Amino acid sequence: MVRILRTSWWPRFFVAGALLMVIGITALSGAAEAWVAGVGGVAVFLGISKLLAMSPDEYRREPPVPPGSGG
């Protein structure tokens, strides 16, 4: 899980959105609740959209290239 979160932007975006939704719904009220939960919902939606738009070839990550090796 840590490797997935470290290698691409969309899983981090998804996790951050989920956390915003949980915090917004449980800890806030009024306009702040709607705003934070809404932003979290948009982030979750974008993360899921990216996940569903990926082809099977994009799931595989290339190994890192050491600096100076010519890549």
mmCIF file of the N, C-alpha and C atoms, coordinates in Angstrom:
data_MODEL
# 
_entry.id   MODEL 
# 
loop_
_atom_site.group_PDB 
_atom_site.id 
_atom_site.type_symbol 
_atom_site.label_atom_id 
_atom_site.label_alt_id 
_atom_site.label_comp_id 
_atom_site.label_asym_id 
_atom_site.label_entity_id 
_atom_site.label_seq_id 
_atom_site.pdbx_PDB_ins_code 
_atom_site.Cartn_x 
_atom_site.Cartn_y 
_atom_site.Cartn_z 
_atom_site.occupancy 
_atom_site.B_iso_or_equiv 
_atom_site.pdbx_formal_charge 
_atom_site.auth_seq_id 
_atom_site.auth_comp_id 
_atom_site.auth_asym_id 
_atom_site.auth_atom_id 
_atom_site.pdbx_PDB_model_num 
ATOM 1   N N  . MET A 1 1  ? 0.826   -1.189 0.000   1.00 0.00 ? 1  MET A N  1 
ATOM 2   C CA . MET A 1 1  ? 0.000   0.000  0.000   1.00 0.00 ? 1  MET A CA 1 
ATOM 3   C C  . MET A 1 1  ? 0.869   1.252  0.000   1.00 0.00 ? 1  MET A C  1 
ATOM 4   N N  . VAL A 1 2  ? 1.924   1.237  0.797   1.00 0.00 ? 2  VAL A N  1 
ATOM 5   C CA . VAL A 1 2  ? 2.801   2.401  0.866   1.00 0.00 ? 2  VAL A CA 1 
ATOM 6   C C  . VAL A 1 2  ? 3.459   2.646  -0.483  1.00 0.00 ? 2  VAL A C  1 
ATOM 7   N N  . ARG A 1 3  ? 3.853   1.581  -1.175  1.00 0.00 ? 3  ARG A N  1 
ATOM 8   C CA . ARG A 1 3  ? 4.488   1.738  -2.484  1.00 0.00 ? 3  ARG A CA 1 
ATOM 9   C C  . ARG A 1 3  ? 3.508   2.346  -3.482  1.00 0.00 ? 3  ARG A C  1 
ATOM 10  N N  . ILE A 1 4  ? 2.261   1.951  -3.436  1.00 0.00 ? 4  ILE A N  1 
ATOM 11  C CA . ILE A 1 4  ? 1.258   2.513  -4.346  1.00 0.00 ? 4  ILE A CA 1 
ATOM 12  C C  . ILE A 1 4  ? 1.067   3.996  -4.058  1.00 0.00 ? 4  ILE A C  1 
ATOM 13  N N  . LEU A 1 5  ? 0.972   4.366  -2.786  1.00 0.00 ? 5  LEU A N  1 
ATOM 14  C CA . LEU A 1 5  ? 0.778   5.773  -2.435  1.00 0.00 ? 5  LEU A CA 1 
ATOM 15  C C  . LEU A 1 5  ? 1.994   6.616  -2.774  1.00 0.00 ? 5  LEU A C  1 
ATOM 16  N N  . ARG A 1 6  ? 3.169   6.004  -2.808  1.00 0.00 ? 6  ARG A N  1 
ATOM 17  C CA . ARG A 1 6  ? 4.396   6.740  -3.074  1.00 0.00 ? 6  ARG A CA 1 
ATOM 18  C C  . ARG A 1 6  ? 4.648   6.940  -4.559  1.00 0.00 ? 6  ARG A C  1 
ATOM 19  N N  . THR A 1 7  ? 4.112   6.095  -5.421  1.00 0.00 ? 7  THR A N  1 
ATOM 20  C CA . THR A 1 7  ? 4.501   6.101  -6.827  1.00 0.00 ? 7  THR A CA 1 
ATOM 21  C C  . THR A 1 7  ? 3.588   6.896  -7.742  1.00 0.00 ? 7  THR A C  1 
ATOM 22  N N  . SER A 1 8  ? 2.446   7.301  -7.331  1.00 0.00 ? 8  SER A N  1 
ATOM 23  C CA . SER A 1 8  ? 1.529   7.983  -8.230  1.00 0.00 ? 8  SER A CA 1 
ATOM 24  C C  . SER A 1 8  ? 0.703   9.002  -7.457  1.00 0.00 ? 8  SER A C  1 
ATOM 25  N N  . TRP A 1 9  ? 0.159   9.977  -8.176  1.00 0.00 ? 9  TRP A N  1 
ATOM 26  C CA . TRP A 1 9  ? -0.591  11.040 -7.509  1.00 0.00 ? 9  TRP A CA 1 
ATOM 27  C C  . TRP A 1 9  ? -2.011  10.625 -7.176  1.00 0.00 ? 9  TRP A C  1 
ATOM 28  N N  . TRP A 1 10 ? -2.643  9.787  -7.999  1.00 0.00 ? 10 TRP A N  1 
ATOM 29  C CA . TRP A 1 10 ? -4.071  9.556  -7.813  1.00 0.00 ? 10 TRP A CA 1 
ATOM 30  C C  . TRP A 1 10 ? -4.421  8.776  -6.552  1.00 0.00 ? 10 TRP A C  1 
ATOM 31  N N  . PRO A 1 11 ? -3.606  7.811  -6.074  1.00 0.00 ? 11 PRO A N  1 
ATOM 32  C CA . PRO A 1 11 ? -4.000  7.165  -4.818  1.00 0.00 ? 11 PRO A CA 1 
ATOM 33  C C  . PRO A 1 11 ? -3.921  8.126  -3.628  1.00 0.00 ? 11 PRO A C  1 
ATOM 34  N N  . ARG A 1 12 ? -2.919  9.001  -3.631  1.00 0.00 ? 12 ARG A N  1 
ATOM 35  C CA . ARG A 1 12 ? -2.815  9.982  -2.543  1.00 0.00 ? 12 ARG A CA 1 
ATOM 36  C C  . ARG A 1 12 ? -3.997  10.941 -2.571  1.00 0.00 ? 12 ARG A C  1 
ATOM 37  N N  . PHE A 1 13 ? -4.402  11.333 -3.766  1.00 0.00 ? 13 PHE A N  1 
ATOM 38  C CA . PHE A 1 13 ? -5.542  12.228 -3.926  1.00 0.00 ? 13 PHE A CA 1 
ATOM 39  C C  . PHE A 1 13 ? -6.811  11.559 -3.407  1.00 0.00 ? 13 PHE A C  1 
ATOM 40  N N  . PHE A 1 14 ? -6.984  10.279 -3.728  1.00 0.00 ? 14 PHE A N  1 
ATOM 41  C CA . PHE A 1 14 ? -8.143  9.513  -3.281  1.00 0.00 ? 14 PHE A CA 1 
ATOM 42  C C  . PHE A 1 14 ? -8.177  9.409  -1.755  1.00 0.00 ? 14 PHE A C  1 
ATOM 43  N N  . VAL A 1 15 ? -7.053  9.061  -1.145  1.00 0.00 ? 15 VAL A N  1 
ATOM 44  C CA . VAL A 1 15 ? -6.986  8.917  0.317   1.00 0.00 ? 15 VAL A CA 1 
ATOM 45  C C  . VAL A 1 15 ? -7.236  10.263 0.998   1.00 0.00 ? 15 VAL A C  1 
ATOM 46  N N  . ALA A 1 16 ? -6.645  11.330 0.464   1.00 0.00 ? 16 ALA A N  1 
ATOM 47  C CA . ALA A 1 16 ? -6.869  12.659 1.046   1.00 0.00 ? 16 ALA A CA 1 
ATOM 48  C C  . ALA A 1 16 ? -8.339  13.049 0.943   1.00 0.00 ? 16 ALA A C  1 
ATOM 49  N N  . GLY A 1 17 ? -8.978  12.749 -0.176  1.00 0.00 ? 17 GLY A N  1 
ATOM 50  C CA . GLY A 1 17 ? -10.395 13.047 -0.331  1.00 0.00 ? 17 GLY A CA 1 
ATOM 51  C C  . GLY A 1 17 ? -11.259 12.263 0.639   1.00 0.00 ? 17 GLY A C  1 
ATOM 52  N N  . ALA A 1 18 ? -10.928 10.994 0.818   1.00 0.00 ? 18 ALA A N  1 
ATOM 53  C CA . ALA A 1 18 ? -11.692 10.177 1.766   1.00 0.00 ? 18 ALA A CA 1 
ATOM 54  C C  . ALA A 1 18 ? -11.547 10.718 3.183   1.00 0.00 ? 18 ALA A C  1 
ATOM 55  N N  . LEU A 1 19 ? -10.332 11.115 3.549   1.00 0.00 ? 19 LEU A N  1 
ATOM 56  C CA . LEU A 1 19 ? -10.128 11.695 4.880   1.00 0.00 ? 19 LEU A CA 1 
ATOM 57  C C  . LEU A 1 19 ? -10.891 13.005 5.044   1.00 0.00 ? 19 LEU A C  1 
ATOM 58  N N  . LEU A 1 20 ? -10.881 13.846 4.025   1.00 0.00 ? 20 LEU A N  1 
ATOM 59  C CA . LEU A 1 20 ? -11.644 15.092 4.089   1.00 0.00 ? 20 LEU A CA 1 
ATOM 60  C C  . LEU A 1 20 ? -13.127 14.821 4.261   1.00 0.00 ? 20 LEU A C  1 
ATOM 61  N N  . MET A 1 21 ? -13.645 13.826 3.568   1.00 0.00 ? 21 MET A N  1 
ATOM 62  C CA . MET A 1 21 ? -15.061 13.508 3.711   1.00 0.00 ? 21 MET A CA 1 
ATOM 63  C C  . MET A 1 21 ? -15.387 13.037 5.126   1.00 0.00 ? 21 MET A C  1 
ATOM 64  N N  . VAL A 1 22 ? -14.546 12.173 5.669   1.00 0.00 ? 22 VAL A N  1 
ATOM 65  C CA . VAL A 1 22 ? -14.785 11.664 7.025   1.00 0.00 ? 22 VAL A CA 1 
ATOM 66  C C  . VAL A 1 22 ? -14.706 12.795 8.042   1.00 0.00 ? 22 VAL A C  1 
ATOM 67  N N  . ILE A 1 23 ? -13.676 13.631 7.940   1.00 0.00 ? 23 ILE A N  1 
ATOM 68  C CA . ILE A 1 23 ? -13.525 14.744 8.875   1.00 0.00 ? 23 ILE A CA 1 
ATOM 69  C C  . ILE A 1 23 ? -14.680 15.730 8.725   1.00 0.00 ? 23 ILE A C  1 
ATOM 70  N N  . GLY A 1 24 ? -15.044 16.037 7.475   1.00 0.00 ? 24 GLY A N  1 
ATOM 71  C CA . GLY A 1 24 ? -16.129 16.984 7.240   1.00 0.00 ? 24 GLY A CA 1 
ATOM 72  C C  . GLY A 1 24 ? -17.456 16.502 7.789   1.00 0.00 ? 24 GLY A C  1 
ATOM 73  N N  . ILE A 1 25 ? -17.733 15.229 7.620   1.00 0.00 ? 25 ILE A N  1 
ATOM 74  C CA . ILE A 1 25 ? -19.027 14.706 8.057   1.00 0.00 ? 25 ILE A CA 1 
ATOM 75  C C  . ILE A 1 25 ? -19.083 14.530 9.571   1.00 0.00 ? 25 ILE A C  1 
ATOM 76  N N  . THR A 1 26 ? -17.972 14.084 10.178  1.00 0.00 ? 26 THR A N  1 
ATOM 77  C CA . THR A 1 26 ? -18.018 13.763 11.608  1.00 0.00 ? 26 THR A CA 1 
ATOM 78  C C  . THR A 1 26 ? -17.671 14.928 12.521  1.00 0.00 ? 26 THR A C  1 
ATOM 79  N N  . ALA A 1 27 ? -16.759 15.801 12.105  1.00 0.00 ? 27 ALA A N  1 
ATOM 80  C CA . ALA A 1 27 ? -16.244 16.801 13.044  1.00 0.00 ? 27 ALA A CA 1 
ATOM 81  C C  . ALA A 1 27 ? -16.763 18.213 12.806  1.00 0.00 ? 27 ALA A C  1 
ATOM 82  N N  . LEU A 1 28 ? -17.326 18.481 11.648  1.00 0.00 ? 28 LEU A N  1 
ATOM 83  C CA . LEU A 1 28 ? -17.747 19.840 11.329  1.00 0.00 ? 28 LEU A CA 1 
ATOM 84  C C  . LEU A 1 28 ? -19.262 19.923 11.217  1.00 0.00 ? 28 LEU A C  1 
ATOM 85  N N  . SER A 1 29 ? -19.752 21.156 11.118  1.00 0.00 ? 29 SER A N  1 
ATOM 86  C CA . SER A 1 29 ? -21.188 21.343 10.940  1.00 0.00 ? 29 SER A CA 1 
ATOM 87  C C  . SER A 1 29 ? -21.425 22.579 10.083  1.00 0.00 ? 29 SER A C  1 
ATOM 88  N N  . GLY A 1 30 ? -22.605 22.685 9.554   1.00 0.00 ? 30 GLY A N  1 
ATOM 89  C CA . GLY A 1 30 ? -22.996 23.848 8.781   1.00 0.00 ? 30 GLY A CA 1 
ATOM 90  C C  . GLY A 1 30 ? -22.300 23.937 7.438   1.00 0.00 ? 30 GLY A C  1 
ATOM 91  N N  . ALA A 1 31 ? -21.946 25.165 7.082   1.00 0.00 ? 31 ALA A N  1 
ATOM 92  C CA . ALA A 1 31 ? -21.330 25.418 5.781   1.00 0.00 ? 31 ALA A CA 1 
ATOM 93  C C  . ALA A 1 31 ? -19.953 24.772 5.685   1.00 0.00 ? 31 ALA A C  1 
ATOM 94  N N  . ALA A 1 32 ? -19.206 24.726 6.783   1.00 0.00 ? 32 ALA A N  1 
ATOM 95  C CA . ALA A 1 32 ? -17.877 24.104 6.762   1.00 0.00 ? 32 ALA A CA 1 
ATOM 96  C C  . ALA A 1 32 ? -17.992 22.614 6.457   1.00 0.00 ? 32 ALA A C  1 
ATOM 97  N N  . GLU A 1 33 ? -19.000 21.974 7.030   1.00 0.00 ? 33 GLU A N  1 
ATOM 98  C CA . GLU A 1 33 ? -19.204 20.542 6.761   1.00 0.00 ? 33 GLU A CA 1 
ATOM 99  C C  . GLU A 1 33 ? -19.473 20.312 5.279   1.00 0.00 ? 33 GLU A C  1 
ATOM 100 N N  . ALA A 1 34 ? -20.355 21.102 4.704   1.00 0.00 ? 34 ALA A N  1 
ATOM 101 C CA . ALA A 1 34 ? -20.691 20.940 3.293   1.00 0.00 ? 34 ALA A CA 1 
ATOM 102 C C  . ALA A 1 34 ? -19.481 21.206 2.403   1.00 0.00 ? 34 ALA A C  1 
ATOM 103 N N  . TRP A 1 35 ? -18.721 22.241 2.725   1.00 0.00 ? 35 TRP A N  1 
ATOM 104 C CA . TRP A 1 35 ? -17.566 22.604 1.899   1.00 0.00 ? 35 TRP A CA 1 
ATOM 105 C C  . TRP A 1 35 ? -16.482 21.535 1.962   1.00 0.00 ? 35 TRP A C  1 
ATOM 106 N N  . VAL A 1 36 ? -16.106 21.116 3.171   1.00 0.00 ? 36 VAL A N  1 
ATOM 107 C CA . VAL A 1 36 ? -15.023 20.130 3.320   1.00 0.00 ? 36 VAL A CA 1 
ATOM 108 C C  . VAL A 1 36 ? -15.442 18.779 2.756   1.00 0.00 ? 36 VAL A C  1 
ATOM 109 N N  . ALA A 1 37 ? -16.645 18.340 3.038   1.00 0.00 ? 37 ALA A N  1 
ATOM 110 C CA . ALA A 1 37 ? -17.115 17.063 2.506   1.00 0.00 ? 37 ALA A CA 1 
ATOM 111 C C  . ALA A 1 37 ? -17.251 17.130 0.986   1.00 0.00 ? 37 ALA A C  1 
ATOM 112 N N  . GLY A 1 38 ? -17.667 18.274 0.458   1.00 0.00 ? 38 GLY A N  1 
ATOM 113 C CA . GLY A 1 38 ? -17.771 18.437 -0.992  1.00 0.00 ? 38 GLY A CA 1 
ATOM 114 C C  . GLY A 1 38 ? -16.418 18.374 -1.686  1.00 0.00 ? 38 GLY A C  1 
ATOM 115 N N  . VAL A 1 39 ? -15.426 19.058 -1.110  1.00 0.00 ? 39 VAL A N  1 
ATOM 116 C CA . VAL A 1 39 ? -14.070 19.009 -1.669  1.00 0.00 ? 39 VAL A CA 1 
ATOM 117 C C  . VAL A 1 39 ? -13.529 17.584 -1.594  1.00 0.00 ? 39 VAL A C  1 
ATOM 118 N N  . GLY A 1 40 ? -13.782 16.904 -0.487  1.00 0.00 ? 40 GLY A N  1 
ATOM 119 C CA . GLY A 1 40 ? -13.359 15.510 -0.363  1.00 0.00 ? 40 GLY A CA 1 
ATOM 120 C C  . GLY A 1 40 ? -14.047 14.622 -1.380  1.00 0.00 ? 40 GLY A C  1 
ATOM 121 N N  . GLY A 1 41 ? -15.316 14.855 -1.617  1.00 0.00 ? 41 GLY A N  1 
ATOM 122 C CA . GLY A 1 41 ? -16.052 14.076 -2.603  1.00 0.00 ? 41 GLY A CA 1 
ATOM 123 C C  . GLY A 1 41 ? -15.513 14.282 -4.011  1.00 0.00 ? 41 GLY A C  1 
ATOM 124 N N  . VAL A 1 42 ? -15.147 15.516 -4.335  1.00 0.00 ? 42 VAL A N  1 
ATOM 125 C CA . VAL A 1 42 ? -14.555 15.789 -5.649  1.00 0.00 ? 42 VAL A CA 1 
ATOM 126 C C  . VAL A 1 42 ? -13.217 15.073 -5.784  1.00 0.00 ? 42 VAL A C  1 
ATOM 127 N N  . ALA A 1 43 ? -12.404 15.096 -4.731  1.00 0.00 ? 43 ALA A N  1 
ATOM 128 C CA . ALA A 1 43 ? -11.106 14.420 -4.771  1.00 0.00 ? 43 ALA A CA 1 
ATOM 129 C C  . ALA A 1 43 ? -11.283 12.907 -4.932  1.00 0.00 ? 43 ALA A C  1 
ATOM 130 N N  . VAL A 1 44 ? -12.231 12.328 -4.235  1.00 0.00 ? 44 VAL A N  1 
ATOM 131 C CA . VAL A 1 44 ? -12.501 10.897 -4.376  1.00 0.00 ? 44 VAL A CA 1 
ATOM 132 C C  . VAL A 1 44 ? -12.967 10.592 -5.797  1.00 0.00 ? 44 VAL A C  1 
ATOM 133 N N  . PHE A 1 45 ? -13.844 11.430 -6.319  1.00 0.00 ? 45 PHE A N  1 
ATOM 134 C CA . PHE A 1 45 ? -14.337 11.235 -7.685  1.00 0.00 ? 45 PHE A CA 1 
ATOM 135 C C  . PHE A 1 45 ? -13.199 11.291 -8.699  1.00 0.00 ? 45 PHE A C  1 
ATOM 136 N N  . LEU A 1 46 ? -12.289 12.265 -8.552  1.00 0.00 ? 46 LEU A N  1 
ATOM 137 C CA . LEU A 1 46 ? -11.160 12.367 -9.479  1.00 0.00 ? 46 LEU A CA 1 
ATOM 138 C C  . LEU A 1 46 ? -10.225 11.167 -9.358  1.00 0.00 ? 46 LEU A C  1 
ATOM 139 N N  . GLY A 1 47 ? -9.981  10.711 -8.138  1.00 0.00 ? 47 GLY A N  1 
ATOM 140 C CA . GLY A 1 47 ? -9.136  9.531  -7.948  1.00 0.00 ? 47 GLY A CA 1 
ATOM 141 C C  . GLY A 1 47 ? -9.730  8.289  -8.564  1.00 0.00 ? 47 GLY A C  1 
ATOM 142 N N  . ILE A 1 48 ? -11.020 8.084  -8.375  1.00 0.00 ? 48 ILE A N  1 
ATOM 143 C CA . ILE A 1 48 ? -11.691 6.921  -8.960  1.00 0.00 ? 48 ILE A CA 1 
ATOM 144 C C  . ILE A 1 48 ? -11.739 7.039  -10.478 1.00 0.00 ? 48 ILE A C  1 
ATOM 145 N N  . SER A 1 49 ? -11.956 8.248  -10.991 1.00 0.00 ? 49 SER A N  1 
ATOM 146 C CA . SER A 1 49 ? -11.970 8.442  -12.441 1.00 0.00 ? 49 SER A CA 1 
ATOM 147 C C  . SER A 1 49 ? -10.633 8.078  -13.054 1.00 0.00 ? 49 SER A C  1 
ATOM 148 N N  . LYS A 1 50 ? -9.552  8.486  -12.431 1.00 0.00 ? 50 LYS A N  1 
ATOM 149 C CA . LYS A 1 50 ? -8.223  8.157  -12.930 1.00 0.00 ? 50 LYS A CA 1 
ATOM 150 C C  . LYS A 1 50 ? -7.993  6.647  -12.880 1.00 0.00 ? 50 LYS A C  1 
ATOM 151 N N  . LEU A 1 51 ? -8.410  6.022  -11.792 1.00 0.00 ? 51 LEU A N  1 
ATOM 152 C CA . LEU A 1 51 ? -8.256  4.575  -11.660 1.00 0.00 ? 51 LEU A CA 1 
ATOM 153 C C  . LEU A 1 51 ? -9.006  3.841  -12.762 1.00 0.00 ? 51 LEU A C  1 
ATOM 154 N N  . LEU A 1 52 ? -10.225 4.246  -13.036 1.00 0.00 ? 52 LEU A N  1 
ATOM 155 C CA . LEU A 1 52 ? -11.032 3.568  -14.050 1.00 0.00 ? 52 LEU A CA 1 
ATOM 156 C C  . LEU A 1 52 ? -10.558 3.861  -15.465 1.00 0.00 ? 52 LEU A C  1 
ATOM 157 N N  . ALA A 1 53 ? -9.870  4.976  -15.669 1.00 0.00 ? 53 ALA A N  1 
ATOM 158 C CA . ALA A 1 53 ? -9.393  5.343  -17.000 1.00 0.00 ? 53 ALA A CA 1 
ATOM 159 C C  . ALA A 1 53 ? -8.055  4.702  -17.349 1.00 0.00 ? 53 ALA A C  1 
ATOM 160 N N  . MET A 1 54 ? -7.392  4.068  -16.381 1.00 0.00 ? 54 MET A N  1 
ATOM 161 C CA . MET A 1 54 ? -6.078  3.487  -16.633 1.00 0.00 ? 54 MET A CA 1 
ATOM 162 C C  . MET A 1 54 ? -6.197  2.184  -17.416 1.00 0.00 ? 54 MET A C  1 
ATOM 163 N N  . SER A 1 55 ? -5.253  1.987  -18.326 1.00 0.00 ? 55 SER A N  1 
ATOM 164 C CA . SER A 1 55 ? -5.185  0.718  -19.050 1.00 0.00 ? 55 SER A CA 1 
ATOM 165 C C  . SER A 1 55 ? -4.347  -0.255 -18.219 1.00 0.00 ? 55 SER A C  1 
ATOM 166 N N  . PRO A 1 56 ? -4.449  -1.555 -18.488 1.00 0.00 ? 56 PRO A N  1 
ATOM 167 C CA . PRO A 1 56 ? -3.646  -2.525 -17.728 1.00 0.00 ? 56 PRO A CA 1 
ATOM 168 C C  . PRO A 1 56 ? -2.143  -2.267 -17.818 1.00 0.00 ? 56 PRO A C  1 
ATOM 169 N N  . ASP A 1 57 ? -1.677  -1.720 -18.934 1.00 0.00 ? 57 ASP A N  1 
ATOM 170 C CA . ASP A 1 57 ? -0.245  -1.423 -19.056 1.00 0.00 ? 57 ASP A CA 1 
ATOM 171 C C  . ASP A 1 57 ? 0.190   -0.326 -18.099 1.00 0.00 ? 57 ASP A C  1 
ATOM 172 N N  . GLU A 1 58 ? -0.701  0.577  -17.756 1.00 0.00 ? 58 GLU A N  1 
ATOM 173 C CA . GLU A 1 58 ? -0.352  1.676  -16.860 1.00 0.00 ? 58 GLU A CA 1 
ATOM 174 C C  . GLU A 1 58 ? -0.274  1.247  -15.394 1.00 0.00 ? 58 GLU A C  1 
ATOM 175 N N  . TYR A 1 59 ? -0.837  0.076  -15.069 1.00 0.00 ? 59 TYR A N  1 
ATOM 176 C CA . TYR A 1 59 ? -0.758  -0.400 -13.696 1.00 0.00 ? 59 TYR A CA 1 
ATOM 177 C C  . TYR A 1 59 ? 0.663   -0.785 -13.319 1.00 0.00 ? 59 TYR A C  1 
ATOM 178 N N  . ARG A 1 60 ? 1.392   -1.289 -14.293 1.00 0.00 ? 60 ARG A N  1 
ATOM 179 C CA . ARG A 1 60 ? 2.763   -1.721 -14.018 1.00 0.00 ? 60 ARG A CA 1 
ATOM 180 C C  . ARG A 1 60 ? 3.677   -0.516 -13.953 1.00 0.00 ? 60 ARG A C  1 
ATOM 181 N N  . ARG A 1 61 ? 4.523   -0.491 -12.950 1.00 0.00 ? 61 ARG A N  1 
ATOM 182 C CA . ARG A 1 61 ? 5.471   0.617  -12.789 1.00 0.00 ? 61 ARG A CA 1 
ATOM 183 C C  . ARG A 1 61 ? 6.840   0.154  -13.226 1.00 0.00 ? 61 ARG A C  1 
ATOM 184 N N  . GLU A 1 62 ? 7.588   1.021  -13.884 1.00 0.00 ? 62 GLU A N  1 
ATOM 185 C CA . GLU A 1 62 ? 8.948   0.696  -14.252 1.00 0.00 ? 62 GLU A CA 1 
ATOM 186 C C  . GLU A 1 62 ? 9.837   0.818  -13.030 1.00 0.00 ? 62 GLU A C  1 
ATOM 187 N N  . PRO A 1 63 ? 10.901  -0.004 -12.961 1.00 0.00 ? 63 PRO A N  1 
ATOM 188 C CA . PRO A 1 63 ? 11.803  0.124  -11.816 1.00 0.00 ? 63 PRO A CA 1 
ATOM 189 C C  . PRO A 1 63 ? 12.530  1.455  -11.853 1.00 0.00 ? 63 PRO A C  1 
ATOM 190 N N  . PRO A 1 64 ? 12.947  1.960  -10.709 1.00 0.00 ? 64 PRO A N  1 
ATOM 191 C CA . PRO A 1 64 ? 13.654  3.245  -10.693 1.00 0.00 ? 64 PRO A CA 1 
ATOM 192 C C  . PRO A 1 64 ? 14.991  3.143  -11.391 1.00 0.00 ? 64 PRO A C  1 
ATOM 193 N N  . VAL A 1 65 ? 15.401  4.242  -11.998 1.00 0.00 ? 65 VAL A N  1 
ATOM 194 C CA . VAL A 1 65 ? 16.680  4.311  -12.702 1.00 0.00 ? 65 VAL A CA 1 
ATOM 195 C C  . VAL A 1 65 ? 17.657  5.090  -11.833 1.00 0.00 ? 65 VAL A C  1 
ATOM 196 N N  . PRO A 1 66 ? 18.824  4.502  -11.537 1.00 0.00 ? 66 PRO A N  1 
ATOM 197 C CA . PRO A 1 66 ? 19.787  5.226  -10.702 1.00 0.00 ? 66 PRO A CA 1 
ATOM 198 C C  . PRO A 1 66 ? 20.296  6.476  -11.399 1.00 0.00 ? 66 PRO A C  1 
ATOM 199 N N  . PRO A 1 67 ? 20.609  7.525  -10.658 1.00 0.00 ? 67 PRO A N  1 
ATOM 200 C CA . PRO A 1 67 ? 21.122  8.746  -11.269 1.00 0.00 ? 67 PRO A CA 1 
ATOM 201 C C  . PRO A 1 67 ? 22.437  8.478  -12.004 1.00 0.00 ? 67 PRO A C  1 
ATOM 202 N N  . GLY A 1 68 ? 22.564  9.078  -13.173 1.00 0.00 ? 68 GLY A N  1 
ATOM 203 C CA . GLY A 1 68 ? 23.795  8.955  -13.952 1.00 0.00 ? 68 GLY A CA 1 
ATOM 204 C C  . GLY A 1 68 ? 23.882  7.714  -14.803 1.00 0.00 ? 68 GLY A C  1 
ATOM 205 N N  . SER A 1 69 ? 22.846  6.876  -14.839 1.00 0.00 ? 69 SER A N  1 
ATOM 206 C CA . SER A 1 69 ? 22.938  5.636  -15.608 1.00 0.00 ? 69 SER A CA 1 
ATOM 207 C C  . SER A 1 69 ? 22.497  5.834  -17.058 1.00 0.00 ? 69 SER A C  1 
ATOM 208 N N  . GLY A 1 70 ? 21.965  6.982  -17.396 1.00 0.00 ? 70 GLY A N  1 
ATOM 209 C CA . GLY A 1 70 ? 21.567  7.259  -18.778 1.00 0.00 ? 70 GLY A CA 1 
ATOM 210 C C  . GLY A 1 70 ? 20.151  6.861  -19.113 1.00 0.00 ? 70 GLY A C  1 
ATOM 211 N N  . GLY A 1 71 ? 19.443  6.242  -18.216 1.00 0.00 ? 71 GLY A N  1 
ATOM 212 C CA . GLY A 1 71 ? 18.054  5.926  -18.280 1.00 0.00 ? 71 GLY A CA 1 
ATOM 213 C C  . GLY A 1 71 ? 17.482  5.403  -19.505 1.00 0.00 ? 71 GLY A C  1 
# 
